[in-house]
Each structure stands twice: as structure tokens, then as C-alpha cells.
Amino acid sequence: MAHAHPQTAFSNTTFPKPSFISRRREIVYQSTLLYQLDVLKSTGRYDAFKLQWDPSYNDKPNVWPVPNHLFWDSDVAKWIEGACYFLLWKHNETIDGAVKELVDMIRAAQQPDGYLNIHFTVVAPEKRFVCLRDFHELYNAGHLIEAALAHNKHYGTDDLMEPILKYVDLLHKTFGPGPEHRHGYPGHPEIELALLRLFEHTRDSRHIDLARYFIEERGNPTGQGGRHYFDVEAEERGESPHDMMVYWPAERPYQYYQAHEPIIDQPTIEGHSVRAMYLLTAVADLVRLDGSKDNKPKRDALERLWSNMVDKKMYLTGGIGAHKQWEGFGIDYFLPSGTDEGGCYAETCAGIGVMMLAERLLQLDLDGKVADIMELCFYNAVMTGMSADGKRFTYVNQLASTDTDLSQRAEWFTCACCPPNVTRLFGYVGGYLWTSKVDDTSLSVNVHMYSSATLSVDVGGATVEIEQVSNWPWEGKMEFAVRNASDVPATINLRIPGWATEWTISPDLPSPQVVKGYLMLPADWLRDNPNFTLNIPLKSRFVSPHPYTNQDIIALARGPLVYCLEDVDNPWVNDHFKSLVLDPAAAISESEASIPGTGEPYVALTGQNCASFLSVDASLAPQLPRGSTIQESDVKVDKLNFVPYALRDNRGGKGHMRVGMRRLS
């Protein structure tokens, strides 16, 4: 039996010793959950399931035509989900009481036929399911399903599961292939992966059938009466074919929704980046669960779209999404660093989505390149989404600041998908460290990420423990101990990161085998060596985007962490480091540092005499003779101080930041 997803497997992992991850989890438990609970209450979200009118329902939408409060169901649901994960670890009376009160409100808010949604019960009850394309009913339903699964896992009751199952029954009666059904699917995927998780809990075939229908019907050009479903429902709403949503790049831009053609036919990854990740995560789950069916077209699509994204549409940090307008992908190799260069969005939720998809792909095929991306996203695109004190967040994660978009976090957002998403991720992050496959007599564990943590797995009535002790990502020494496995054939596969130039394991492993990025530890060696140490030296290195991005820039990295420059360490900057030229031959030194207030330690990097400035005479534009007006100036930078991108905007400053610098040629 293999664990299906991190939200199930996380409870087998504990963090008994201090580590980067355990300290961040402690911050979320002690601070973030309570802070977000206060915000839910002060903004009206907490009481919204009481189905009373809130004055904000009259507010003009920030993004027409989507009401600002349309996502409140999911904001609450994700907070409940995250809260339940942390309550499974440690009890908190305030959080526990809030979860119970919210569940009571949700139960009372359900309509007689099972329908459950705030906006379409209070504000527009006559418009149920009339705009699947844009109005997020099914997206909200998906997050309610995931909240119910987490609630059931912690409390062991059906208090939330019962109304959610009733709602899913209504959805099953409403959507599907029959003549009595709407042949629709959500504009924002999420319910698909939630239904597949629900199926693994209930084993009710209706749940996997509905998920399969949503996935396979998506993009069908003749799905509703011989026409595209989104065209039919738009006509029923009285929309003109020429109406344009502000987030559309063109008329009928169904690639924004990954609905321009069936998923198995899509040649490249397109559209809204979070939607794409949630959809592909569901496709991967369906492939795994639909083992008896011909899933080669879906497997091929997963590999094709993943490769297109990683090879041609991903930032150095693992972030995805270059365009602000549609929060998504551009053409191949369009990866500007900041607003004044043409874009850069890299939404926090999209980074979480990449992690979700990567973990599902690893269950289909153990490939270190995929795990490398999962870890890259976690330590950069995702970790940067929350401040060190757990009370400020990012939605957009650009790689370079500008005067209009400073490198600064916010206390909250009108569309607040990212803050509770980060919270719930830290609740189940243990499920990302490793996956296990177990039967009555044997155990196989794949270690994808490193931290101080302990995995406990029941094998034939005995509990086998695998402990790793590490100060990753600051130090590369991992000490492992395997306990209670003397009578259990156990194998362990350790990921060797693709950026690692060397590694050692002790005691010595004769004829070591590294297969697709994983070091295979056979059962007989583990039986003789239950305690062993893997060492991966962490050295600073320069990295660059693909030459086809037309960016001759370099960035500094160490281990899985990408670094950046901030004005707080380099107070002379006045142009967001745009004119800085960095020498790739520079010697980089390391030093220990910490974040004020929280004391979070980190490794700071410093370059000595490694940079200079461009001298630019812009008055001679548009044609500048080579070398005559753009040149390296005589002004040198004695010292450059770098900080991990994940820890930016934690120490004050004016918000000037950059990851990639011009390369000295």
C-alpha cells in the first residue's frame, strides 16, 4: 500500500528535534493560525456561513465580474483544513473552539437539497451554477471537501463530512454525461483532486466517476448540444461573444481555463498557473487510481506539460506564471524578472501547486529531477510566501522589485487564497519529505527532502521508525537511524540533488547505485547498517536562466536555496540593482546570521570586489553604438551581501530586491 497524498501521509511524520521546517511549523501554530483567525473574523468571513447580509456584498468587484467575497467559502475551508492538521499535532482551545463553531455554522447553512455556498444563498440564489466558468462554486466545494477530510482525520466524526457528502450528492445529480445533466466543469479546477481524495476515503465510485467526468469533459468542443459548454452557458446568461473579462488576453480565451481542448491533446502548458497545477494534480491522481484503464494519453500529457513548464516556463526560484493580467503562463522562455521588464507573477499558490503535482508524479515514477523541482519550489517560491513571524504574506513573488512593485509582504488580501494555503501546507509538509510503500512483510521508503524528522510505519503489526537528523538546508549532513526493522526487509532510496557535485555515505556502501537521482540502499546493507550518514556538501554556485530568455543574468544559489540582494544589506542601492554588474568568477564567502525578532538562523553569502555598475547615457536612444554609451563604470562595489530569497523582507529596508544580476562578460 502506498500513501496517496501528503494530506494523508503527514501524520506518520513527527518533528521531535529543531529544524528549519519545525521552527516554521511552530510559528504557524503559535502565531499564524490565530492571526488568520482574527482576520477571518474582522473581515466578515468567519460569520459568513450564518447567511446574514454583510455590507461588503455591495462592494464594487476589484476584478469584474467576480464579487470580492466569492472565495470566502474557500478561505474558511482552507483555514479549517490547516487548523485540523495542527490540532492533530498539538491542542489549542481557541483554534479547536473556532473549528467547531465554524462546522456548526456550515451545517446550518446547508440548503434542503444539499447546496452549500455563501454568495449563491445570500446574494444571488437565482444564479446557482449559471457561470461555472468564472464564479468558483465548484472550486469552493472542492476546498470544503478537503476541509471535511482533514476534520474527519482529526476529530474522527462526520460532523463536517455529512453535509459535504450531501452536497457532493447534489453535484453528482447535476453534472455528468447524461441528458438530465449539465455537461459542465469548473473554470477553476480544485474539486477534481478533492473528489479523488474523497473517493480514497469513501470508496464510493460516484466520487471518482464525477472527478473523471470533470477532467475528461474539460475542453470538449461539442460537449453541450454540439458546442463548447462555456459558449452555451455564456449565451444563456445573455453575454455577447465580444464581452471581455479584464483577466482575458483575448475573446474566448479558453486556454486561460485549460479548456481550449481536452487535456490529452494540449501540446503546451497555458493559462492561469494555479488552475493548471490543480488540474494536472487531479489528472495524476486519476492515472494512479484508474489503474485498470488505458491511461497512456493522460500519462503522456502529464509528462509533456510538466516538461514544457519546467524547461521553458519556470523561474530560477521554481515560480511559475509570468503574466499579471491572467496570473499565468506566457510563451516559451518569456520569464521577465519584474514589472518594468514585462512581467513576473509567480503566485504563492502556484508554487504550492507545483509541489502538489510533483509529489503525485513521484508516485507514478520515482525521478530525482521531479523531486528537485518540488524542493526548489518549497524553499523558494513557497517559503517566501510568509514572513518569519508568520503574520505577513505574499501573493506575487517577483524576482526583481520596481518602484511600483516593491519587495514587501502584506497583512492580507481581498482575494486571500495564498495565506491559508501556506498555513495548510505547513500542517502536512511532513507528507512531502518521503513516501512509503508497505505490505505485511516489507517496507520501501523514498526520501525526497531532508530535515530533522521521524517517519513511523506499521509493518505486519510492528512499528518501524526511520529518523533523520539534519540542519538542512543550511548544512548537508544527514544522520539516519532505522529502528525495529531487524525482521523487516526494508529498502530506502535517498535523493541525491541534481545540483550536488559530490556526496558520501558512511558506513561505506559497496557498488553504490544511483538510479534516476536516488541512491538505492538495499535491505541487506540496511540490516547491517541501521545507522548511517549521508553528506552532501553545500557550496554556493551561480545559476542562470535559459539563454532563450534573452536575459544575460546570473543568480547565486546554495543547496536548494536561491539568494537575492536587498537594500537593507546594501543600503547604497537606489535603482533596485538594475545597473549592477556581477562577476561570475567572484569568490563567495559564508557567514552565520539570524532574523531579528524571531532569531531564525540562516547562512548569509558575501561577495568581495565582485561587482560594478553600468554607465548608461539614455539620451542617445534609440540606437546606442556598441561600447560607447553602455559600459562598466569605474565605480566598484567593495562588498555584496546576499540573503535567501525565502527570507527577504524580514529586516526592514525600502523594498529594493533582485535575484538575477547582469553578468560581467
N, C-alpha and C positions, 0 to 999 in steps of 0.2 A: 504494500500500500504506500503510495506517495502522497505527501501533503499537497493539497490542491492549490493553496494560495497563502500568502503571508498572514492574512487575517485569521486563518485557522492555525497555522503552524507557530505563530509568535508565542503562544502560551507555553510551548515547550522550551523556550529560551528565557534564561534569567541573566541579570547583570549584577552579580554579587560584588564585583570589585570596580573601583573607579576607572572610568574611561571617558573619552570624548563623547561617545554616544550616551553612556549612563548619566553623565552630567547634564547633557542636553535634555534627556528624559526627565531628570529631576526638576529642571527649570520648568518644563511643560506642566508637570504635575503640581508643583508648588505655586506657579505663577500664571502660566498661560491659560490653563483651563478656567481658573477663577476670573482672570481678566476678561476672557472672551465671554464668560457667563454674564459679567456685568454689562458688557457691550450688547449682548443679546437682549438684556432687559432694558437698557437705556434707549435702544433704537426701536423698540416695539416688537422685535422678532420673538422674544420669549413668550409673550402673551398672545401672539397672533393666532394660535390654534384655538383660542377662546372664541374666535369668529366674530369679534366685535369690530366695528369700523375704526380704523386708525386714520388720523388726519393726513398722514403721508401718502395714503392711497390716492389722494388728489394731486400729488406732485407731478410735475411735468417729467416725462421719462428722460433720463440722461442720454439714452440711446433709443431713439424712436424706432419701432413702436412698442418696445419691450418695457413694461412698468418696472420701476426700480425695485419694487418689493416682490417681484415674480419668483425670486430664488429663495425667499425666506424659508420655505419648507426644507430646502436642502441645507441651508446654513444651520438650522436647528438639528437636522438629522445627522450631519457630519459631526456636530459637537456632541450629540448623544453617543454616536459611534466611538469617537475618541475617548469620551469620558468613561465608557464601559471598558475599553481596553485598559485604561489606567486604574480603574477601580478593581479590576481583576488582579492588579499588582499590589495596590495599597488602598485602603478605605479612606474616604473623606466624607464627612457627614454632609457638608454643604453641597458637594457635587452629587452625592447619592440622592439627596433630597430633591435637587433640581431635576435629575433624570426621572425620578418617579413622578414628579409633578408634571413634567412635560409629557410623559407617556399617558398620564390620565387625561391631559388636555387633548392629545392626539386621538385617543379612543373616543372621547366625547365629540370630537369634530367630525367623525366619520358619518357620512350620509347613509340613509337606509339601504341604498343599493350598493354600498361599499366604497363609493367615491371619496377621495381624501385629498383635498388641495385647498389652500387658503384663498388665493385670489379668485379661483373659479367657483368658490362657495360664497364668498362675501361680496366681491366686487362685480363679477361678471358670470353668474351661474348659467346664463343662457349660451355661453360660449365654450362650453366643455368640448375639448377635442376638435375644435374648428381650425386650429392653427398649430398642428404638430410641428411644423417647420420652425417656428420661432418662439413658441410660448412655453416650452420647457416642462409641460405637465409630466411627461414620461421620464425626463431627467430627474425631476423631484421625486417621482415614485421610486426610481432606482436607488436614490440615496436613502429613502425611507426603508426600503428592503434591507440595505446594508446596515442601517441602524438597528433594525429588528434582529438581524443575525447576531450583531455584537451584544445587544441586550439579552438575547436568549443565552448566549455563551456565558455571560457573566452571572445573570440572575437565575438562569435555569427555569424561567417561566415563559408563558406565551402572552404576557400582558401586552407587549407590542407586536409580537408575531401574529396574534389572532386578527387584529384589524388589517394588518398588512396583507395577510393571506386572503382576506375577504376582498381587498382592493385588487389584488392580482387576479382573483376570480373574475372580477368585472372586466379587467383588461383582456383576459383570455376570451371572454364572450364578445368583446368589442372589436378586437383586431385579429386578423387571420386571413386565410386564403378563401374562405367560403363566401357564397353570395350574400350571406347575412352579415358579413364582417366589413369593417373598414380595411382597405388594403394599404394602410399607412404604417409609418415608422417614425421615430423621433428625430427631430432636426439635430438635437444634441444627444449622441449616444451616451449611455450610462446604464440604462435599465437592462441592456443585453447582458453585460457582465454581472449585474446584480441578480438577474434571473438564473443565470448559470450557477452562481454561488448558492442561490436559494434551492435549486434542483439538487445540489450535492447535500443539502441539509434535509430536504423533504423526500427526495427520490420520486417526486410527482412528475410524471412525464409531460404534463401540461406546461410546466415551467421551462423545461428545455425546448419544448416544441415552440413556445412563444418566442423565446430568445432566438432560436434558429430562424423563425419566420422573419423577425425584425432584421436579422443580419442578411439573409438571402434575398429578401424582397427589396432591400435598400438599393436605389438606383435603377430599378426596373422601369424601362421607358414606357411600358404598356401595362403597368400594374393595376390601374383603376380605370376600367372601361376603355382599355386600349391606350391610355395616356399616362404620363408621369403623375404620381399621386400628388406631388406638390403643386402641379399645374391645376389639377382638379380642385383641390381644397382652396387654392387662391381664387379661382373663378367663383366658387361657392361663396367666398367672403366678399365678392364684388371688387376684387383688386384688378387694376389694369395690368396687362402684361408689361407695361413700361414703368410700373412703380419700382422705386429703388430704395432698399433699406440702406441706411448710412454705412453699414458694415459690408455692403456688397461691392465687389470690384467691377461688376457688370450686371446686365439683366440676366435673370435666371442663372445665377452663378452656383449651380448645384454642386460644384466641386468644393465650395465652402462647407457644405454639409457631408462631404464624401458620398454624395448621392447622384453624381453625374453619370455614373454607370455602375453596374454591380461590382462589388469589391474584388471579385476574382478576375475582373477584366481591367482593373485600374493599373496603368503602367507606371505611374509615379505617385508619390505621396503629395496630396494637395489639401488646401483649405485650412480651416481652423485647427490649430495643432492639438488642443486638448481633445476635441471631438475625435480626431484621427486616432489618438492614442487609446482612448477608451473603446473605440470601435475595434481596433486591432487586438486589444487585450481580450475582448469578448470572442473574436474570431479564433484566437489561440486557445482559449478555454474550450470552445466548441470543438475544435480539432481534437483536443485531448479527450473530451467526453464522448465524442461521436466516433469512437474507435472502430466501429463496425462499418462505417460508411466510407465512401471514396472521398477522402479529404485532400487529395493531391492538389487540386486547384486552389484550395484555401492555403495549404502549406506553401505553395509556390508564391501566392500573393503576399503572405507574411514575409517570406524571405526577400522578395523583390522590393516591397515597400520599405521594409526595415533597412535594406542596403541603400536604397535611394536616399533615405533620410540621413543615415549615419555618414555616408560617403560624400553627400553633396548638399545637405541642408541642415547641418548641425554645427553649432558654435563650439569653440575650444572648451567651453565650460560644460558642454553637454546640453545646453539650452537649445530649444527649437522654436521657430516662429520668428521671421524677420519683419513682417508687416504689422504695424499697429492697427490699420484700418480693419482688417479681418482677423487679427490676432493669430496669424498663421504663416504658412509657408510661402516663400517666393519661388522664383525659378531656380534651377540648379545653380549653386555657387553664389547666390545672392545672399551675402551674410555681412552687411554693414555693421559696424560696432556701435553706432549711436545715431541719434535723431538727425544731426546735421550731416551725416554721411548717407542717409537714405532709409534708416530704419533701425531695427533690432528690438524685439519684443521679449522673447524667451520667458514666457509666463511661468510662474512657480508651479501652477497646476500641470502645465505641460511637462515640466521636469519630473514631477511625480508620475505622470502618465507614462513617460519613457521607462521609469523604473518598473512600473506595473507590467508593461509589455515585455521588458527584458526578462523579468522573472518568469513569466509564462513561457517565453521562448526557451529558457534554460530547462524547463521541464520537458520540452519536446526534443531538445538537442543540447547536450552539455558542451558549450562553446565558450572559451575564455574571452573571446572578443566581445561577446554579448555581455558577459559579466563585467568586463572592463567599462563598458558604457554605463551599465547600471551603477557602478561605484562612482564613475565620473559625475553622473547626474546627482547622485546623493550628496557628495561632498562639495558640489559647486552650485549647480542650477537649483537644487532644492534647499540645501543648508543655508544658502544666502537669503532664503525667503523669510527668515525670522531673526530678530535681533538677539544678542547674547542674553538679554534679560527676559526674553520671551514676550514682550509687550508691543513690539513694532514689527511690521511686516512689509513685504514687497509683493506686488502683483506682477510688475515688469522688472526684468533683470538685464538691463543693457550692459554692454561691455565697455562703454565709454560714456561719461557724463557730458552734458551740454548745459548752457545757460538756462534752457527751458526744461531740461530733464536732469536734475541733479541726482547724485547718488545718495538718496535719502529714503529711509523707510517711512511708512505711515502707520498711524494708530489703528486704522480700519478703512474699509472701502464700502461704497454704496453697493457694488457687486462684490460680495465678500466671500467668494468661493475659495480663495487661497488660504486665509488664516486657519479655518478649521480643517482644511485638507492637510496642512502641515502638522497640525495637532494630532490628527488621527494617524498619520504616517509614523510619528514618533511613538505612538501607542503600540503599533505592531511591527516596528522596524526589526525586531528580532527574527521575524519570519523571512527577512531578506538575507540574513547572514549565511544561512545554509538551508539545504533541502535534504530530506532523508527518505530512503525507501526501506521498508521493513516488512518482514514476514515473521512467521513463528520461530525461525531458526537463524536468521541472518539480518545484517544491517549494512546499509551503504549510505554514506554521508558525503555530500558535495559542499565544500566550504567556499562560498562565493566572496565574502567580505570578512575582514578581520576586526576584532575588538575584544575586550575582556568580557567573556560571556560563557554560559554553560548551557549545553543542549542536553535534555533528558528525554530518552525514548524508551518506551516499553517494548521489549523483545521477548516473546514467549514467557511472559509473567515476570521477567526481571527488568529492572530499570538500568539501562546503560547510559552513562554520562560521558560527554565529551566537553572538556573545558579548554578554553583558550584564554591566555593572559597576555595582554598586549597594550602598548601605549600608541597604537595605530590611530591616526595617520601621522603622528609625529616621530615615532620610532618603528623600525621594521623587524623587531624581534618578536616572534610569536611562540609562546611556550604552550604545548598541548599536553593534556592528560586524559587518557581513556580509562574509565573505571567500570568495573563489573562486566567486562566483556571477555573474560578468560574462556568462557564456554560458548561464546557467540562469534561466529565468523563475521568480522566487521572489516569493511574497507572504507578508506577515507580518500577523497580526491581534493587536493589543495590547489586553489587557483594561484598561478604564477602570473602576475600582471604583465600585459604586453609591453609596458614601458620599462620593466625591470631588466637591467643589463646583466645581473648576476643574482644568484641565490645559493644558499646552502641549507642542508638539513642534517641534524645530528640526533641520535647516532647515525652513522653512515648508512645510506641506502644503496645496496649493490644494484648496479644497472638500472638507475632511475629512469622511469618512463614519464614523459610529459606528453599527454595526448590532448590536442586542441586547447592548450593553455592550462591544463590541470595535471598536477603531479599525482600519480597514482600510488597510493600506499596499500600494498596487498595485505591480506588478512594474516598471513604467517609472520610478516615483518612486524605488524602491529601487536601481535600476540607476544612477541619477544621484546617489543619496544613500546609499551603503553605510554611512556613519557618521551616526548621528542620536541625538538625546537626547529622551527623554520625561521630563517633570517633572510630578509630582503632589504639590502641597503637602500636607504632613501637619499637620493642625491638630487640637487637642483639641476634642471635642464631647461633648455629653450625649446619652445614649440611654436609652430606656425600654422595658419590656415592654408588650405589648398591654393596653389598658385593661380588657379582659375577664378578665385575670388577677387583677383586684381588688388590684393592687399599685401604689400611687401612689409609685413609686420612680424614681430616676434613677441612672445609672452614667456613668462617664467613659470615653471611648474616644479613641484617636488612631491613625489609619490602621486597620490590621486588628486592632490590639491593644485588648483591653478591660482596664481598670485596676481595682485594688481598694485598699482600705485595710488595713494591717496594724499590729498593736500595736507592732512594732519601730520603726516610724516615728512612731507616735502613742501613746507609752507611757502616756498618761493613761487610755486606754480600759479599762473593767472589765466591759463588758456586750456585747462583740462588736459594738459600734457600733449596737446596736439602737435606742438613744434619739437617735441623731444625726439632725439635720435639715439637709439640704443645699440651698443656694440655687442654682437653675439659672441665675441671672444672674451668678454669680460669675466673676471673672476668673481664668484659669488660666495659670500660668507654667511654663516648661520649664527643666530643668537636666540636665547630664550626670552620670551616676552609674555605678557598677560593682558587681558582686557580689564580696564579699570571697572570697579563696581562688582563684577562677577568673579574676577580672578581667573577666568578661563585662560589656561596656558596655551601658547602656540609657538611655533618656530617662525621667527622673522628672518627675512633674507635681505642682504645688503650688497649692493654693487659699488665698488670704489673706482672712481675715474672711468666710468663706463658709458657716459652719455654726453651729448652736446645738444645744441639747438639748431634748427633750420633758420636761415636768414632769408626772408621772403619779401620781395618787393611786389605787392599786389597791384600797384599802379600800372604795371606793364602788361596786364592781362588783356586779351585772352590768350595770346601766344607768347610763351616765355622761352627765349633762347636757352638751350641746354647749358646749365652750369653758370649762366651769367647772373641769374637773379634768385635761384634757389640753390643754396649751398650750406654746407656745415659752417656755423659761425665759430668765432674764436672763443665764445663763451662755453666753458666746460662745466659739467656738473661733478662736483667732488664725490658726492655720495647719493645713491638712490636707495630708499627704504621701501621694501615690498611687504605686503600683508596678504594672507589668504583672502581670496575673493569672497569666500563664505563669511568672513568676519568683518567685511567692510562696514562703514557707517556705524561703528560701535564706540568711537572715541572722540566724537565731536568733529570739527572741521567745517568747511564750507561746501562740501559735496562734490569736489573735483576728484574724479577717479578714472582710471583707464587700465585695461588689461593688456592690449596689444600695442606695442610701440613701433615707430618707424625703425626699420633695420638699417644700420650703418653698412653701406656697401663698399 
